[in-house]
Amino acid sequence: MTSVSSSTSSAASIANSATITTTGTSNSTSINWDTLIEAAVGAKTARADSIETKITANEAKVTAYQELQGLLDTLATNTKSLASSIINSLSGSAFAARAATISTTGDVSASSVLSMSIDDGAVTGDHTLTITQVATAHKVLGTSVADKTVALGYSGVFSIGVEGGDSVDISVTEGMSLADIASAINAQSATTNVQASVIKVSSTSYELLLSASVDNAAIETSVVSGTDAMTALGITDESGAFANEIQQPQPAIITLDGITISRDSNDIDDVLDGVTFNLLQATPSGASINFDIEPDADAIVAAIEQFVTDYNAVREFIVGQQATSSDGTASDEAVLFGDSTLRDLMTQISAALNATVGGLSLADLGLTFDSSNELSLDSSTLASTLSSNLDGVIALLSTQLTPSSSSLSVINTNVSPPSSFTLDIEVDSSGAVSSVSVNGDSSLFTISGKSIIGAAGTDYAGIAFTFRGTSSESITVTASTGIAAMLTSIASNASNSTSGSLQTLISDLQSQNDTLQERADTIKSAAATFEENLRLRYAKYQAAIESANSTLDYLKALLNASSD
């Protein structure tokens, strides 16, 4: 009995214990295994989440830097036209742009007799032009045929061309109509400079018109063999002369500043360098065209207005990156808040904008800072300064190179040349430039005839000179850098997509993100393995609990049976 009592007591103890553990725990289905696993895995992946938060922040910075990079590139590109003082057609300088003020003397409308185009860098000055006659092309007309599509029955060969040009033999067969002959002539017009048209005079009258496609050149035609088709069509008479010349060939004749000039075309581009005249008709007797070629102030104003727009866009972006919330902390959009690169950039730009050259400053151009420190432009002040002191404006804004000898002419420059350097120019016995060096280094410039060109990849890249001397010389070149040139250099150096300061920051952040992503991926991979192992382990726990519950149920059944 004692042993039975002991067994009963022991079984009760087990039952009591089971009752305690089964209250929400002994049944495996009452355990939230997923919550346990998620908590355990979450502890492992928390570091990866933190890393990805850092990656997202870096990506926002990259986007911001790239936006600033684009704004600075636009500033550099557009301001470059104000940074060059070189006056020629290739410089792209706003100061090289030209315009003409045109007036007339006598009873004539300038636009009715003349149109003009002026290249950048054209020499400025006043001129007077009269047009005695415009150039005309030779035109001859044949006699009438009743139907342009009916075979004419001619068989032969004739030659056609213009005086001083190439001629081509045209074959005519019996089955060819007037329209066919015109087509045969036009098929060779690129060579002959003669074009043919069939003119419909009436429903029963068609005539062949021959026109030279060049001015002041007579059409020439002759029979080669067989029927003389040109005479048969009334283009020429029996002597070979043209029967009906409706327009004689003649040259254009103009008088420019008292000098009479003749040309074979109405498009004249070789009288004044950089100026093309398009003659429309002769000026009436006693009338003349007066034109003044001068710097195009409108082009300069437009470039300065664009500079204001581009600078303000850069400033607005940088100011936006310093914005704070109501609690004094950086706003969500200010991802570059406190960035030293932006601060240094604005310091450089501000220093350039506050520079003075030759006693002039931006204020003399009508450029002032408003309450937000953005630039605003007073157009009237700018117009006044451009009119009274254009050279001063060029010096204030652009880069200028000044050689110590008149033997050396500046053809081009970059925006930030060395402040001073001496070219040691050696000339051989024939007078040709044989070598050019700076401080004994002959690799800094290349030679092409009389041209001296800065070597790519050096501080002299983009600089070019022409040397007109006949003996060796050492010539010192001094440089002055204006505000636009300084801004172009600052913006270019920062925005360069290969080696600029912003690109360095972008590349560093992208490289950092690559490393962080690898680290996060490693953590996530380890967490995934941990989760897989944990699920296997918890599955075993679940199986063990269910086995224990099954044993407990069995023991309970035994105890209950014994008590009965």
NUMIMI-395039 format. One line per 5 residues: for each residue x, y negated, z of C-alpha. Coordinates in steps of 0.02 Angstrom, whole numbers. Example, Ala and Ser with C-alpha at 12.3 -4.5 7.8 and 13.67 -1.06 7.14 Angstrom:
615 225 390  684 53 357
This chain:
0 0 0  144 -111 41  218 -90 -130  50 -120 -211  30 -278 -108
203 -333 -158  164 -301 -341  2 -395 -326  89 -542 -247  223 -541 -381
96 -532 -522  -2 -674 -444  154 -776 -437  184 -744 -620  3 -784 -659
12 -945 -561  173 -990 -650  94 -950 -819  -54 -1057 -774  62 -1205 -743
160 -1183 -907  7 -1146 -1009  -75 -1308 -963  -44 -1384 -1135  124 -1300 -1160
119 -1111 -1161  15 -1110 -1320  135 -1149 -1462  -3 -1235 -1560  -19 -1367 -1424
160 -1425 -1452  182 -1566 -1583  336 -1494 -1663  340 -1626 -1804  346 -1767 -1677
491 -1683 -1587  584 -1658 -1751  549 -1834 -1815  614 -1908 -1653  771 -1804 -1659
803 -1840 -1845  760 -2023 -1823  897 -2038 -1694  1016 -1970 -1824  957 -2083 -1968
944 -2244 -1868  1122 -2289 -1920  1080 -2260 -2104  929 -2374 -2087  1040 -2509 -2013
1163 -2487 -2156  1025 -2503 -2287  964 -2662 -2203  1141 -2729 -2226  1138 -2674 -2409
973 -2766 -2438  1046 -2923 -2359  1200 -2909 -2470  1092 -2887 -2624  998 -3047 -2581
1165 -3137 -2567  1222 -3068 -2735  1061 -3131 -2816  1087 -3302 -2738  1269 -3311 -2792
1220 -3260 -2969  1087 -3397 -2974  1216 -3525 -2920  1338 -3452 -3045  1212 -3484 -3184
1176 -3662 -3127  1361 -3704 -3120  1392 -3625 -3290  1256 -3736 -3362  1334 -3888 -3278
1507 -3844 -3345  1443 -3809 -3521  1339 -3966 -3539  1461 -4082 -3451  1603 -4028 -3565
1543 -4148 -3700  1579 -4292 -3580  1745 -4217 -3524  1833 -4237 -3692  1895 -4403 -3758
1953 -4327 -3923  1871 -4415 -4070  1857 -4293 -4214  1726 -4182 -4294  1782 -4025 -4200
1800 -4089 -4022  1617 -4076 -3972  1638 -4239 -3875  1485 -4347 -3850  1601 -4495 -3879
1641 -4432 -4054  1458 -4435 -4108  1421 -4569 -4237  1267 -4665 -4293  1237 -4797 -4424
1140 -4958 -4410  1073 -4997 -4584  1007 -5163 -4650  977 -5232 -4824  1008 -5388 -4923
881 -5436 -5057  720 -5350 -5107  758 -5168 -5069  709 -5033 -4945  862 -4939 -4885
769 -4774 -4868  708 -4783 -5048  882 -4791 -5124  995 -4701 -5001  1008 -4572 -4863
1166 -4545 -4761  1241 -4416 -4646  1387 -4453 -4531  1503 -4325 -4454  1571 -4337 -4277
1732 -4434 -4272  1698 -4539 -4428  1793 -4703 -4427  1687 -4845 -4361  1662 -5006 -4458
1547 -5116 -4564  1520 -5083 -4750  1418 -5149 -4896  1354 -5035 -5035  1267 -5064 -5201
1210 -4926 -5318  1228 -4971 -5502  1159 -4806 -5565  1124 -4632 -5502  1194 -4477 -5583
1077 -4384 -5699  1074 -4211 -5777  1060 -4182 -5964  886 -4126 -6024  833 -4081 -6201
663 -4028 -6269  615 -3917 -6416  467 -3919 -6533  299 -3837 -6503  249 -3655 -6526
69 -3596 -6515  92 -3451 -6394  236 -3425 -6274  210 -3236 -6269  204 -3196 -6455
360 -3123 -6538  451 -3257 -6638  539 -3142 -6761  712 -3219 -6733  868 -3111 -6735
1036 -3185 -6692  1158 -3244 -6559  1186 -3419 -6491  1309 -3488 -6363  1255 -3602 -6220
1341 -3693 -6076  1387 -3866 -6014  1533 -3976 -6057  1688 -3923 -5961  1605 -3763 -5899
1586 -3582 -5953  1478 -3533 -6100  1382 -3370 -6125  1320 -3287 -6286  1132 -3254 -6284
1064 -3119 -6400  891 -3142 -6476  794 -3000 -6557  641 -3006 -6670  523 -2948 -6533
570 -3088 -6411  445 -3227 -6370  479 -3405 -6311  458 -3346 -6132  581 -3203 -6163
713 -3322 -6231  691 -3436 -6078  713 -3284 -5964  872 -3232 -6057  944 -3407 -6035
899 -3412 -5849  978 -3241 -5820  1146 -3326 -5858  1115 -3495 -5775  1233 -3458 -5630
1374 -3453 -5757  1314 -3580 -5884  1233 -3709 -5768  1090 -3722 -5893  910 -3683 -5845
763 -3655 -5962  579 -3695 -5932  428 -3667 -6042  319 -3823 -6037  133 -3800 -6072
79 -3953 -6168  -91 -3881 -6207  -173 -3711 -6225  -99 -3698 -6401  64 -3793 -6375
219 -3735 -6280  393 -3814 -6284  563 -3756 -6221  651 -3875 -6099  837 -3853 -6065
906 -3937 -5908  1085 -3944 -5844  1095 -3896 -5661  1243 -4012 -5635  1244 -4200 -5659
1343 -4294 -5790  1380 -4142 -5898  1313 -4123 -6075  1229 -3960 -6127  1322 -3875 -6269
1248 -3745 -6387  1298 -3670 -6553  1250 -3526 -6667  1361 -3373 -6660  1275 -3260 -6785
1108 -3227 -6869  961 -3345 -6847  1000 -3509 -6760  865 -3493 -6626  901 -3664 -6552
873 -3750 -6719  721 -3642 -6754  646 -3696 -6587  683 -3880 -6621  815 -3897 -6486
947 -3946 -6615  933 -4014 -6791  1018 -3943 -6944  1179 -4036 -6902  1184 -3955 -6730
1142 -4116 -6637  1003 -4116 -6507  840 -4168 -6584  751 -4232 -6429  859 -4284 -6281
737 -4337 -6144  874 -4376 -6016  1055 -4421 -6050  1192 -4359 -5931  1274 -4499 -5833
1383 -4521 -5678  1337 -4606 -5516  1414 -4779 -5501  1423 -4870 -5335  1515 -5020 -5267
1578 -5001 -5088  1651 -5156 -5007  1687 -5228 -5180  1766 -5069 -5249  1678 -4987 -5397
1675 -4797 -5385  1609 -4666 -5506  1562 -4486 -5463  1479 -4343 -5558  1353 -4311 -5418
1230 -4410 -5314  1297 -4322 -5159  1458 -4415 -5123  1565 -4359 -4975  1741 -4408 -5025
1736 -4597 -5016  1729 -4627 -4828  1796 -4488 -4715  1653 -4405 -4623  1517 -4497 -4720
1404 -4421 -4853  1298 -4531 -4966  1143 -4458 -5048  1095 -4578 -5188  910 -4587 -5230
899 -4732 -5352  990 -4890 -5405  979 -5047 -5300  891 -5194 -5385  997 -5334 -5451
1059 -5445 -5310  1015 -5316 -5176  1135 -5217 -5066  1139 -5097 -4919  1235 -5146 -4763
1281 -5013 -4635  1380 -5015 -4474  1455 -4848 -4416  1474 -4847 -4228  1477 -4727 -4080
1308 -4647 -4054  1253 -4722 -3889  1097 -4612 -3888  1204 -4455 -3891  1308 -4518 -3744
1152 -4565 -3645  1075 -4395 -3680  1233 -4308 -3618  1234 -4412 -3458  1049 -4379 -3428
1082 -4192 -3448  1227 -4206 -3326  1110 -4286 -3197  983 -4146 -3221  1114 -4008 -3206
1199 -4084 -3053  1034 -4109 -2962  988 -3927 -2996  1151 -3870 -2915  1126 -3984 -2766
945 -3930 -2740  999 -3749 -2737  1138 -3780 -2611  1027 -3887 -2500  894 -3750 -2507
1023 -3627 -2440  1045 -3736 -2286  859 -3745 -2245  801 -3704 -2067  638 -3644 -1993
537 -3737 -1860  637 -3649 -1723  802 -3713 -1794  861 -3548 -1865  897 -3516 -2049
742 -3496 -2156  709 -3328 -2238  754 -3398 -2409  922 -3470 -2350  1019 -3309 -2375
1182 -3407 -2394  1154 -3513 -2238  1320 -3577 -2171  1416 -3506 -2320  1590 -3584 -2325
1606 -3564 -2514  1453 -3672 -2543  1516 -3800 -2418  1687 -3808 -2503  1604 -3820 -2674
1498 -3970 -2625  1649 -4052 -2545  1745 -4038 -2710  1597 -4100 -2813  1565 -4247 -2696
1748 -4297 -2705  1741 -4296 -2895  1580 -4397 -2902  1653 -4530 -2788  1811 -4553 -2891
1852 -4718 -2976  1953 -4737 -3137  2012 -4904 -3203  1903 -4995 -3076  1744 -4907 -3136
1635 -4785 -3040  1473 -4693 -3072  1379 -4847 -3009  1441 -4940 -3164  1349 -4811 -3269
1188 -4840 -3173  1212 -4679 -3073  1170 -4689 -2889  1120 -4567 -2752  942 -4569 -2687
883 -4528 -2511  905 -4342 -2546  1081 -4372 -2611  1025 -4326 -2786  1083 -4429 -2935
966 -4553 -3018  1000 -4652 -3176  967 -4834 -3216  961 -4831 -3406  979 -5018 -3427
1141 -5023 -3327  1210 -4878 -3427  1165 -4960 -3593  1249 -5122 -3539  1411 -5036 -3489
1416 -4931 -3648  1395 -5088 -3750  1525 -5191 -3657  1656 -5064 -3603  1645 -4899 -3698
1832 -4866 -3677  1812 -4885 -3489  1667 -4761 -3488  1772 -4635 -3585  1916 -4655 -3463
1798 -4639 -3313  1723 -4476 -3373  1846 -4384 -3485  2020 -4312 -3492  2146 -4417 -3588
2322 -4375 -3644  2444 -4516 -3680  2611 -4475 -3768  2759 -4590 -3740  2798 -4590 -3927
2692 -4635 -4078  2768 -4485 -4167  2650 -4372 -4070  2462 -4377 -4097  2337 -4289 -3984
2220 -4173 -4079  2137 -4085 -3933  2151 -4060 -3746  2079 -3951 -3608  1982 -4021 -3460
2122 -4003 -3332  2295 -4019 -3410  2453 -4043 -3306  2463 -4223 -3246  2628 -4252 -3336
2745 -4147 -3443  2886 -4177 -3566  2890 -4094 -3737  3067 -4063 -3800  3039 -4056 -3988
3178 -3990 -4099  3179 -4026 -4287  3284 -3932 -4414  3383 -4007 -4558  3229 -4007 -4670
3128 -4107 -4545  3019 -3961 -4493  2981 -3928 -4309  3087 -3779 -4257  3053 -3766 -4071
2952 -3846 -3931  2986 -3820 -3747  2936 -3886 -3576  3071 -3877 -3443  3166 -3757 -3555
3018 -3638 -3578  2979 -3618 -3763  2835 -3495 -3736  2709 -3627 -3683  2675 -3694 -3858
2666 -3619 -4032  2712 -3708 -4194  2612 -3712 -4355  2689 -3833 -4478  2674 -4003 -4394
2549 -3939 -4266  2601 -3900 -4087  2472 -3789 -4000  2462 -3738 -3817  2482 -3551 -3793
2332 -3450 -3733  2337 -3402 -3550  2443 -3551 -3499  2399 -3720 -3421  2420 -3792 -3596
2290 -3682 -3682  2171 -3791 -3784  2297 -3932 -3802  2355 -3975 -3978  2466 -4110 -4052
2526 -4164 -4223  2709 -4217 -4234  2750 -4342 -4370  2930 -4378 -4321  3080 -4337 -4429
3207 -4306 -4292  3214 -4215 -4126  3128 -4303 -3980  3085 -4281 -3797  2910 -4350 -3773
2824 -4368 -3605  2637 -4340 -3602  2535 -4408 -3457  2358 -4355 -3418  2213 -4439 -3330
2062 -4338 -3278  1891 -4418 -3270  1738 -4371 -3167  1653 -4263 -3298  1816 -4171 -3332
1841 -4139 -3145  1663 -4073 -3129  1682 -3963 -3282  1840 -3889 -3208  1762 -3863 -3035
1604 -3785 -3105  1700 -3676 -3230  1820 -3610 -3099  1676 -3565 -2984  1558 -3490 -3114
1679 -3393 -3224  1602 -3220 -3239  1772 -3135 -3242  1885 -3226 -3120  1779 -3364 -3039
1766 -3384 -2851  1582 -3338 -2851  1615 -3182 -2955  1746 -3129 -2828  1616 -3142 -2690
1488 -3050 -2797  1610 -2910 -2838  1662 -2894 -2654  1480 -2879 -2599  1440 -2753 -2735
1593 -2651 -2688  1544 -2662 -2504  1369 -2603 -2548  1439 -2455 -2644  1538 -2404 -2489
1390 -2433 -2373  1274 -2334 -2487  1395 -2188 -2486  1399 -2195 -2296  1209 -2204 -2284
1192 -2060 -2406  1314 -1956 -2301  1214 -1991 -2143  1050 -1949 -2229  1123 -1789 -2299
1184 -1737 -2126  1015 -1782 -2052  927 -1677 -2183  1037 -1528 -2137  1005 -1561 -1953
817 -1567 -1984  822 -1404 -2080  918 -1318 -1939  803 -1395 -1809  648 -1330 -1896
725 -1155 -1901  768 -1166 -1715  595 -1231 -1667  516 -1093 -1771  611 -968 -1664
554 -1059 -1506  375 -1050 -1568  391 -865 -1604  467 -836 -1431  328 -934 -1346
195 -838 -1439  281 -674 -1392  289 -729 -1210  106 -778 -1214  64 -608 -1285
162 -523 -1143  78 -635 -1016  -94 -591 -1083  -47 -408 -1067  12 -429 -887
-145 -523 -843  -247 -382 -914  -148 -255 -810  -169 -357 -650  -353 -376 -680
-370 -190 -711  -274 -149 -550  -384 -263 -446  -536 -172 -510
